[in-house]
């Protein structure tokens, strides 16, 4: 048993020290890596998430507020039913989950809140706790719960946001001056 454990440690050290593990975002994870990461994530979230129900109801006002935050912060990566993610969201690895999927909807309110508030390291999922109040995060959780039942007008609002981001390809690129102290176009003249 000791020899087996030492062998695993030695192999891990060899892979690490030789740089053999490809961590690029264009290489999909292997099955073992995916299963291990999912297992570790689930255990970590279950241990830390509060065991509470969402204190916010799913009233039209709360869902409207949640939609607004979702459109600005979640839609670019997670998409929505009948709405694709933004261009950069398609390049994330691991791919952000579809939040209307049964596996996500099966998470407790506390787990969805904890993930949204604290983020998930090395996945592209940011922590919204530093920029949003707990009340706003609970509103986002309420909207995530509502995703499988989106109304046509809500799909239209989300689709318009996704469509707006596509137009950056149609605008001519603005070149910055070739100086070390270059500033964005439109910056008023000033001295350094």
C-alpha positions as CSV (number, residue, x, y, z in Angstrom):
1,X,0.0,0.0,0.0
2,X,2.9,2.4,0.9
3,X,4.6,1.5,-2.4
4,X,1.4,2.2,-4.3
5,X,0.9,5.6,-2.6
6,X,4.6,6.5,-3.3
7,X,4.1,5.5,-6.9
8,X,1.1,7.8,-7.3
9,X,2.9,10.7,-5.6
10,X,6.0,10.1,-7.8
11,X,3.9,10.0,-11.0
12,X,2.1,13.2,-9.9
13,X,5.4,14.9,-9.3
14,X,6.8,13.8,-12.7
15,X,3.7,15.1,-14.5
16,X,3.8,18.4,-12.6
17,X,7.6,19.0,-13.0
18,X,7.7,18.1,-16.7
19,X,4.7,20.3,-17.5
20,X,3.0,17.4,-19.2
21,X,-0.5,18.4,-18.1
22,X,-2.0,20.7,-20.7
23,X,-4.0,23.3,-18.8
24,X,-5.0,25.4,-21.8
25,X,-8.6,26.5,-22.1
26,X,-8.8,24.9,-25.6
27,X,-8.1,21.4,-24.3
28,X,-11.1,19.7,-22.8
29,X,-10.6,18.0,-19.4
30,X,-10.3,14.3,-19.2
31,X,-13.0,12.2,-17.7
32,X,-11.0,11.6,-14.5
33,X,-10.3,15.3,-14.1
34,X,-13.9,16.2,-14.8
35,X,-15.3,13.7,-12.3
36,X,-12.7,14.6,-9.6
37,X,-13.4,18.3,-10.0
38,X,-17.2,17.8,-9.9
39,X,-16.8,15.6,-6.8
40,X,-14.6,18.1,-5.0
41,X,-16.8,21.1,-6.0
42,X,-20.0,19.4,-4.8
43,X,-18.5,18.5,-1.4
44,X,-17.0,21.9,-0.9
45,X,-20.3,23.7,-1.7
46,X,-22.4,21.3,0.4
47,X,-20.1,21.9,3.4
48,X,-20.2,25.8,3.1
49,X,-23.6,26.6,1.7
50,X,-26.2,27.9,4.2
51,X,-29.1,25.5,4.7
52,X,-31.8,28.2,4.1
53,X,-34.6,28.8,1.7
54,X,-34.5,31.9,-0.5
55,X,-35.8,34.7,1.7
56,X,-37.0,36.6,-1.5
57,X,-40.2,35.5,-3.1
58,X,-40.6,35.0,-6.9
59,X,-42.8,38.1,-7.3
60,X,-42.7,40.0,-10.6
61,X,-40.6,42.8,-8.9
62,X,-38.0,40.3,-7.6
63,X,-37.9,38.5,-10.9
64,X,-37.5,41.7,-12.8
65,X,-34.6,42.8,-10.6
66,X,-33.1,39.3,-10.9
67,X,-33.4,39.4,-14.7
68,X,-31.6,42.7,-14.8
69,X,-28.7,41.3,-12.8
70,X,-28.7,38.0,-14.7
71,X,-28.7,39.9,-18.0
72,X,-25.6,42.0,-17.0
73,X,-23.6,39.4,-15.1
74,X,-24.7,35.8,-15.9
75,X,-26.0,35.8,-19.5
76,X,-22.6,36.4,-21.1
77,X,-21.3,33.0,-19.9
78,X,-24.3,30.9,-18.9
79,X,-26.8,31.9,-21.6
80,X,-30.5,31.2,-21.1
81,X,-33.1,29.0,-22.7
82,X,-33.3,30.1,-26.4
83,X,-30.4,32.5,-25.9
84,X,-26.7,31.7,-26.6
85,X,-23.8,32.9,-24.5
86,X,-21.7,35.8,-25.5
87,X,-18.7,35.2,-27.7
88,X,-16.2,35.1,-24.8
89,X,-18.4,32.8,-22.8
90,X,-18.0,30.2,-25.5
91,X,-14.3,30.0,-24.9
92,X,-14.5,29.2,-21.2
93,X,-13.2,25.8,-20.1
94,X,-14.8,24.2,-18.2
95,X,-17.9,25.4,-20.0
96,X,-20.3,27.2,-17.7
97,X,-23.4,25.1,-16.9
98,X,-26.8,25.8,-18.4
99,X,-28.5,27.1,-15.3
100,X,-31.9,25.9,-16.4
101,X,-30.6,22.2,-16.4
102,X,-32.1,19.8,-13.9
103,X,-28.7,19.2,-12.3
104,X,-28.4,22.9,-11.4
105,X,-32.0,23.3,-10.5
106,X,-31.6,20.4,-8.1
107,X,-29.1,22.4,-6.0
108,X,-30.5,23.9,-2.8
109,X,-31.2,27.7,-2.6
110,X,-28.3,27.9,-0.2
111,X,-25.9,26.3,-2.6
112,X,-27.0,28.6,-5.5
113,X,-26.6,31.6,-3.2
114,X,-23.1,30.4,-2.0
115,X,-21.8,29.8,-5.5
116,X,-23.1,33.1,-6.7
117,X,-21.7,35.0,-3.7
118,X,-18.3,33.3,-3.5
119,X,-17.6,32.2,-7.0
120,X,-15.6,29.1,-8.0
121,X,-11.9,29.3,-8.3
122,X,-10.2,28.5,-11.6
123,X,-13.5,28.2,-13.5
124,X,-14.2,31.7,-14.6
125,X,-17.1,32.0,-12.1
126,X,-16.5,35.3,-10.3
127,X,-17.6,36.1,-6.7
128,X,-20.5,38.5,-6.7
129,X,-20.3,39.1,-3.0
130,X,-17.9,42.0,-3.3
131,X,-20.1,43.8,-5.8
132,X,-23.7,42.8,-4.9
133,X,-25.7,42.8,-1.6
134,X,-27.0,39.5,-0.3
135,X,-30.5,40.7,-1.2
136,X,-29.4,41.2,-4.8
137,X,-27.8,37.8,-4.9
138,X,-31.0,36.2,-3.5
139,X,-32.8,38.0,-6.4
140,X,-30.5,36.4,-8.8
141,X,-31.1,33.0,-7.2
142,X,-34.9,33.6,-7.6
143,X,-34.4,34.4,-11.3
144,X,-32.2,31.3,-11.8
145,X,-35.0,29.2,-10.3
146,X,-37.3,30.9,-12.8
147,X,-35.1,30.1,-15.9
148,X,-36.9,26.9,-16.9
149,X,-40.2,28.9,-17.1
150,X,-39.0,32.0,-18.9
151,X,-41.8,34.0,-20.5
152,X,-41.5,35.1,-24.1
153,X,-40.9,38.8,-23.1
154,X,-38.1,37.7,-20.8
155,X,-36.5,35.7,-23.6
156,X,-36.8,38.8,-25.9
157,X,-35.0,41.0,-23.3
158,X,-32.2,38.5,-22.9
159,X,-31.9,37.8,-26.6
160,X,-31.6,41.6,-27.3
161,X,-28.7,41.8,-24.8
162,X,-27.0,38.9,-26.5
163,X,-27.6,40.4,-30.0
164,X,-26.1,43.8,-28.9
165,X,-22.8,42.2,-28.0
166,X,-22.5,40.7,-31.5
167,X,-22.3,44.1,-33.1
168,X,-18.7,44.7,-32.0
169,X,-17.7,42.8,-35.1
170,X,-19.4,45.4,-37.3
171,X,-17.7,48.4,-35.9
172,X,-14.3,49.4,-37.3
173,X,-11.4,48.8,-34.9
174,X,-9.8,51.9,-33.4
175,X,-6.1,51.9,-33.3
176,X,-4.2,53.3,-30.3
177,X,-1.2,55.5,-30.8
178,X,2.1,53.6,-30.8
179,X,3.5,55.2,-27.7
180,X,4.3,53.7,-24.3
181,X,1.9,56.2,-22.7
182,X,-1.0,55.5,-25.0
183,X,-4.5,56.2,-23.8
184,X,-7.9,55.0,-25.0
185,X,-9.5,57.0,-27.8
186,X,-11.3,60.1,-26.5
187,X,-9.0,60.7,-23.6
188,X,-8.5,64.4,-23.2
189,X,-5.0,65.7,-24.0
190,X,-2.8,66.0,-20.9
191,X,0.9,66.0,-20.0
192,X,2.8,63.2,-18.2
